[in-house]
Amino acid sequence: MTDHGGYNIDKSDAGASGNGLNRRSLLGWLSTTAFVMAAACSGGSGGSAADADPSSDGQAGDSSGNAGAGTNTSTGGDTGNTTSPATPTGQQTSISLFKYGVALTTLEGSPDSLPGQLGGSVFVTPDNHFSYYKSKGLDHIRLEGAWERLQPSLYGALGEQLLDSPGNPNDPLRNPVALVKYDLDRAKSNNLKVILDLCHNYGRRYIGYNGSWANKTQVALGSAQLPIDAFADYCVKIVQAFGSHPAVAAIDLMNEPHDMPTGATGWRQAAQAAITAIRKVNTKIPIMVEGYNWASAQVWPNVNPDLHTLSDPNNAIIWSAHLYFDSDGSGTYNNGTQVATADQNIGVERLAPFLSWLKQHGFSGYGHVGEFGAPDQTQWQNIVKNFIVNAKSNGIALTAHQDIPYLNDPYQMNLFPTTTSSGVITGADHFIIKQFSAL
C-alpha cells in the first residue's frame, strides 16, 4: 500500500523525475525567506466568482441548482495575461456542491505495477465505507485513479485493458470503467457527491502499452512523448464517460503537477487546453484546477504566476490546493513518528497564501483543499481543528486524505475505523471525522 499511489513517489524525496523543486525543497526554501507571505498579502480584494448550474447537460447540482465554482473571466484566451479578471456577474459566495469529504484510492494505487490486480494494487472499496462516511455527515468523495490504468494507449479508448483478477477472471469490475461506474452508483445511493480525480498522475504517466506494459517508460506532460493534446483528449473522454452521472460534482484535471518540462507556464497551458476541450462536449461540469509544484497552498502564489488567467466560458473553475502539517509539508509525518510543532496554527498559516491569492484574483469562496491529514494522535488534534475551523470560516471545501479499503490497514492517516474480520465497525472515529461531524 502506498499513501500517494505509485510512480515510486515519496513527497519527502527529490521528486519522481525532472530537476524542479518538489514539495520538500519548496517548503525548505520557504522557511528561509519571507517572500511568499509578503507576496501573498500584497494583493487587493477582488469580486466573487460567477454562478454555474451543472444540473444542465445531465450534471449533478445541489437542491438549489448551484454549482459553486469559481472562474477567471478574462477574455484573453491562452495569452498568458497576468492581470486580474473583471468581477463577474451572477455572484455566489461559496462552493455549494460539497463541503467535507474523503479521498478514495480506488484505481490509483501503484500505477508502476500495470495493469494492476483487483484486491491488490487496485482497490474495490467495501460498501460500508460509503455508508459510514455519509453517516458521519460527509457529503463527497474524491475518487482517485491513474491515467494509464483508464486509458492505456494515448488517444485510445477508456477501459482498453482489463485489470488482473486471478480469483475471478469473469469479474465485471476488471474493466476500470465499470469499476468507476460502480463507485459512482454506490456514492449516489448514499447521497454522496464525487470529484473525479482520475488523473492522479503528478504531471506524468507511463507510455509504451502495446497489449502489455513490458516496455513502459514514464514521461512528463508537455514532453514530445506526452503532448498536451493527449492530456486534453483524456480529460474529454473522462467527462464523456462519467460526467453525466448524477453523483458527479466536478472533474479534477490533474493531481499535484510538478517538474514538467515547461514548468508552471506549461501546466497553465495544459489546464487551458483541457478546459477548452471539455467545454466542447460539456458546458456545465465544474472543473477543478490544482496548483503547480504539488498544489501546495503554502507556496501557491509564487509557483503559479499566471494560473489565475485561465479562461472558462462557463465560469465553473474550482481552485484546489493541498496542505499537510508535518515539518516539510510532505504528509509523510516520518511514518507517524514525527513530533508535532508547538505552533498550533501552522495549518492556518500554511493556508493563508492560498486564501490571499483567491481574494486577490476574485475567487474567494471557490477554493478547495483536496488533500490534508494527520496521524490520529492527540498531539495533532488542535492543529487540525484550528485549520478546519479557519478553512470553514473562509468558505473552503475540504477533502481529507484518505480512506483505505483494506481491513484495518495501519497507515497513519487511514480515516476508516477498526473493524472486525467481517467488517463490523468497532473502533473510534478518526479525529478528522469527528471534526467534520461537529461542523
N, C-alpha and C positions, 0 to 999 in steps of 0.2 A: 504494500500500500504506500502510495506517495501522497504527500499533502497537497502538492500542486500539479499532480498529474503528468508526469512523464517529461520527455525531452531531456531527461537527466539533469533537470534544472533544480538547483537549490538557490533560493534567493539570497543565501548568505555567501555564495561563491562569486566568481568573476564573470558569470554570465554564460549562456549556452554557446554563443558564437558572436563574433564581432568584437571590436575593441572599445565600444562605447561604455558609458557609465552604467552600472547596474544599481539596483536599489541600495545595496550596502555602500557602494562608493559614493552614491549621491548623498546619502544621509551622513556619511563621514565628512564629505565636503561641506554639507550644511552646518555641521557642528562647529566649523572653523570660521564661519562668516555670518554676518547679519544681513547679507544682501537680500536673501529670499524674503524675509519678513518685511524689510523696508520696501521692497518692490511690491509685495502683495498688499501692503497697507496704503500705497500711494494712489490707488485708483479711486475715481469718483463713483458715485452711485449711478445705477442705470435702471431702465424700466424692467417690468416683469416680462416674462416670455408669453408667447401667444397660446391660445387655447387650441386644442386639436380634438377630434372626435373619432377614435378608432372603431367605433361601433359601425361606421360605414365600411364598405368593402369586406364585410364579414368579420371585422376585428372586434376584440373584446373591449368593452368600456365598463366604467362603474355605473351605478344605478342612475347617475345624473347625466351620463354620456360624456363626461370629461375624460380626456386622455391624460392630462397633467404632464406635458412635455415641453421643454424649453427649446429655443432655437435662436440662431442668428438670422436676421432678416436682410443682411447685406445682399445687394443685387449684383455685386461684383463678380459672382461666379467663382471660378478657381483661379483668382488673380493673385492670391497671397496678400491682399489688402489687410493691413493690421489695425484699421480703425474700428472703433466700437460700433455695433449696429444701432440703427434707429430704434426707438421704443416702439414695439409692435402694438397693434390694436387687439381687442379681444382678450384683455389681460386676465390672468389667472394667478393665484397667489401660491399654489403648491402642487406638487405631484399628487394626483388623486387616485391613480390606478392601484398603487401599492404603497405600503409604509414600512412594514417589518417582515423580513423573511429569512430564508436559509438556503445555502448552496447545496445542490445535489450533484455528485460527481459521476453520474450515470455512465456517460460514454467518454469521459476524459482520461481515465487512468492509464498511465504508461503507454502513450502512443508510439514509443520507440519499440514496443512489442506488438507488431501488427500482424493480423487484423485485431487480435485480442480475443480473449476467451470469456464467455459468459460464466459468471461466478468466480472469475479470476481477475484479470485486469479490467474487465468490463462488468459493471455492477447492474443488477436488477434490484432496484430499491424495493424492499418489502412494503406491502400495502399499509401496514400500521405506522410507517414513518409519515406518510401523508396525513393520516387522520390525527396522529399525535401533534404535529405542528399546527394543524388547524385548531385542535382543542386548546392549544396554548395561546390562541389569539393571533397567530401569524397569518399573513394574507398572501404570501407569494413564495415561490421557489425560484432560484437561479439554476437553470438546467445546463450543466456543463458537458461539453463534448468536443472531440478533436476533429479538425477539418478533414484530415486524410482518412479518418475512420468513416465519416459520412460520404466523402467524395474522394475515393482513391486516386482517380485519374483527373488531372487538371482539365477543366471544362467538361468533364464527364457527368454521367448520371449519378444521383444520390443512391446509395444502397447497392452499388455495383458489386461489392464484395461482402459475403456473409461472415459473421463472427464465428469463431470456433465454439463448438458445444459438444464435446465428446460424449457427454452423458445423454444427450438427446439431439441427434442430428436433424430431427424434424421440427425442432423448436422454432415457432414463427418469429420469436424475438431475436433470432440470429441475424435478421435483417435490421441494421441500425435505424432505418427509417421507421420500421414497425416499433422498435423499442422506444424511440422518441414519442411516437403517437400514443403508445401505451402509457407513458408517463404523463402526457398531456391529458389523456382521458381520466386518469386517476386524480390528477390535480383538479380537473373540472368537477369530478364527483365529490371532492372535498372542498369545493368553493375556494380553491387557491389559484391565483394568477401565476403565470410563468414568464420569466425572462429567458429568451432563447440565447444562451451563451454557448453556441455550438461551433465557435471558432476560438476555443480556449488554447491558443497557439503561440502567444508571445511574439507575434510578428514573424513567424517562420512555420515551416511544415516539411514533412518528408515528401519526396517525389521519387519516381522510378518504378511505380507499380506497373507490372505487365502481366497480371494474373497472379503474381506473387510479389513479395517485398524483399526478395533475396538481394537485390542490388539497390536498396533505398539509400538516398542521400538527403540530409537536411539542408535546406536553403532558406534564405531570408526573403521576406516580402520586399519587392522593389528591385530584386536582382534580375538578371537576364533569365534565370531558370524559373523565377516565380514572379511574373509581371503583375502589376496592379489589376489589370483587367481580369486575370484569373480569380483574384480575390472578389472582385465585383460580381463575376459570374456565380461564384459560390454563394454569396450573400443573397443574390436574386433567387437562386434555386431553393435556399432555405426558406425564404419568405413565401415562395410559391407552394412549397410542400407543407408548411406548418402555419403560415401567417394568418390563415382564416380560421384556425381552430379557436373556439370561444374562450379557451383558457389563456391564450397568448396575450401578454401585456406589452411586450417590446422585444426587439432583437438587439442584442449586444454585438457590435460588429467584430471586435477582437479583444481578447483578454490580454492585458498588460504588454502592449507592443514595446519593443526595445531593440536597440542595436541593429536597426535597419540601415541599408547602405546609404540612403539619403537622409537619415536622421528624422527629426521631428517634422521637417517640411515634407518628407516622403510619407510619413504617417498621415499628415493632413490631406495630402493628395489622394492617398488610398481611401481614407474615410469619405472624402468628397465623391470619389468615383463610385463607391458603394452606395452612398445616399442617392446620387443621381440615377444609378441603375435601378435601385429598389423602387424609386418613385415612378418609374415607367410601368411597373407591374402592380404596385400597391401604393395608393396615395395617402393612406391613413396610419399605418402601423408606426408607433413611436420607435425611434432609432436611438439606441444608447451608444455613446461615444466615450471611450476611455482615453485617458491622457497618455502621452508618450513616456518612456522610461518607467515602466512598471505601474503606471497610473497613480503614482504616489501623490497623495493630497498635499504632503508637506512641501514638495518642490514644484507643484503643478505650474505656478505662474512662470517659472524660469525655464522649464523644459518644454513648454507649449506656447511658443511666441505667437503663433498665428492660428491656433486651433479654433479660436473664437470666430474666425471669419468663415467657417463652414456655412454653407447655404442649403437650406431645406425648404422647398416651395410650400410644404405643408406645415411648417413651423412646429415640428414634432421631434426635437432633439432633447435627450436627457443626457447630462454630463455625469460620468461615473468615475469616481476616484477610489483608491484602495488605501487602507491605513491600518497599521499594527502598532503595538505599544512597547515592544521589546527594544533593546538598546540600539540596534541597527535598523529597526523598522522592517525587518525581513519577514516576520511572522513565524520564525523558527523557534524562538524562545529557548534556544540551546536544548532542544528536545524536552522542554518543560521544566528545566532545572534553573533557568535564569531567575535571579532575584529582581523583584520589581523596583523601579526607581522610586525615590521618595517624592518625586514630583507627581502629585495626584491628578494634575491637569495636563499631563503630557498629551493625551489624546485630543483635548480641546485645542492645545497649542498646535498640534500637527494638522488639525483640520482647518485652522484659521486661514492659511494661504489660499486654500481651495475656495473657502467661503468668500474671501476678498475678491478672488478672480471672478466668481459668479456675480457678485454685486457690481464689480467694475464694468462687466460686459452686458449687464441687463438680464442675467439668468437666475437671479435669486428665486428660490422656490423650485428650481428644476435641477437640483443636484442630487446625487445618489452616491452612497458609499457601498460598492459592490462586494467588498471583502473587508472584514475586520474580525478580530477574535483574540482570545487569550486563554491560557490554561485555566481550568476551573479550580482556581486556588484563591484563598482568602486575600492574599497579597495583591491580587489584580482587581479585586471587586470594585473598590472606589474609583479606580482609574477608568474601568469600563463604564460604570454608572455615570460618572461625570461626562464622559464622551457621549453616551447615548442621550442624556438629558440635553446637552448642548446641541447635538445634531437635530433632535426633535424641535428645539426652540428655533432653529434656523431652517426648518422645512426640508430637512434632508431625509430621504428614504434610506433605509438600512437593510443590507443583506449580510447576515452573519456567516462566517466560514468555520465549519462546514458540517454537514451530515455525513456519517459513514454508514453504509448499509451492512457491512459485516457485523456479525453478532459480537457485541462487547469489545469492539476494537479499542486498543489503548491509546490511540492518537490523542495528544494533549488538548486538542480543540474539538474533539468529537462532541457534537451537540445532542446526539441521541443518547438517552439514559440506558443504564444497565438493564438487561432483561434476563429472563430465564431461557433455557435452551429451546423452549417452544415459542419464544418471542414475547412473553408477558412482561410488561414493564414493572420492574421492582426498584430501580434506582431513582435518585432525586433528579430534578431538573437541573440542567446546567445553569449557572448564574445568568448568562446572557438571555436564556429563555425566560427566566424569572423576571428579568428586567423588561423584556418585551411584553410579557403578560401583564405587568403592572402599569403599562402605559395606556 
